[in-house]
Amino acid sequence: MTDELKQKIEDQIKSNAIFLYMKGTPDFPQCGFSATAVDILDQYKVKFETFNIFDDQDIREGIKEYSDWPTIPQLYANGEFVGGCDILIELHNSGELTKVLEKKS
């Protein structure tokens, strides 16, 4: 990963309290996992920003290297990697996601 790409990713993540890399947009998710992530976040009524990884091939591949996580979507809160869809579901079902989002938003 180039320094420029790493900086671009860090700027996106750190400029937003809650940031989701996803396939598609919140209004038109292009995979079931991204749709699930958006649905979960919407239940908490928190403001979050997104990036459609289909808009930039470098970010699409670079974010996987940056987080050392092989799949999309990826959620970041307060500059820290939270997890992918499976982690969001676990955190949501256990009630822990409330703490993560309250602390971070």
N, C-alpha and C positions, 0 to 999 in steps of 0.2 A: 504494500500500500504506500502510495506517495505521501509525503508530508502534507501536500496541498489537499489531498482527499481526506486525510485524517483530520485536518483542521476544519474542513467543510462539515464533516460529520459532527465533530465536537461543537462547532458553532450552532448547528441545528439543535443538538441535544441540550446544550447549556443555555440557549436562548429561550427555552420553553420549559415550564415547570413539569409538564407531562407531554411526552412526545412519542408518537407511534409510527414506526416504519411499517407500512402495510402494502398489500397488493390492491390497488384501486384507491378510492376515496371513501370517506365515511358515508356519503350519499350513494355511492356505487362501488361497494367492495367487490373485488374480482376473485375472491376465493372464500370458502366457508370459514377458514380460520381467522381471516381478517374481519369478516362480518361478525364473528363471535366476539373478537376483541373489542370492536366498536360497540357492540350491544352491551357488553359488560361495563365498559367505561361510561356509556350513556346512563346506565342505571345509577351511577354515583353522582350524576349531574355535575361533573367537574369539567373545566375547560381544558381541552387538549388539542394539540396541533398534530398534523400527520404529514407524512411524505409518501407519495406513491412511488414505490421502487421501480415501477415500469417507466417512469419519466427519466431515469438516469441509470444506465447500466453500470457505471463505475460505483455508484452508491449501492446499487443492488448487490454487487459482489463484495464491495468494501465493508458494508455494515456487518456482514457475516464474519469477516476477519476481525473487525474492530471489537465485536462482542464475544468472539469465539463461540458463536451460536449459529448453527447451520440453517435455521429456518426463519421465515418471515410469517407473521408479524413479530416485531420486537418492540417492547414497551420500555421506555426510559422515564424515570421520575427524578427530578432534581439532579440531572446529570448522571444518574446511576442506572445501569441496566437492571431491569426488574425480571424480565423473562419473555418467553413466547406465549402463545395461546394456551398451551397446556399448563404453564405456571400461573397464568391469569385465572384460569378456571379453578385451579387448586386454591389460590389465594382468595378468590371470590367465595368459594364454597366453605372455606374455613373461617371467613370473616376477617382474615388478615389484610385483604386488599384495602379495606377501609383505612387501616392504620397507615399503610404505605401512601395512599392518596391524600389523606388528611395532612400527613407530615410533609408531603412534597408539593401540594398545590398552593 
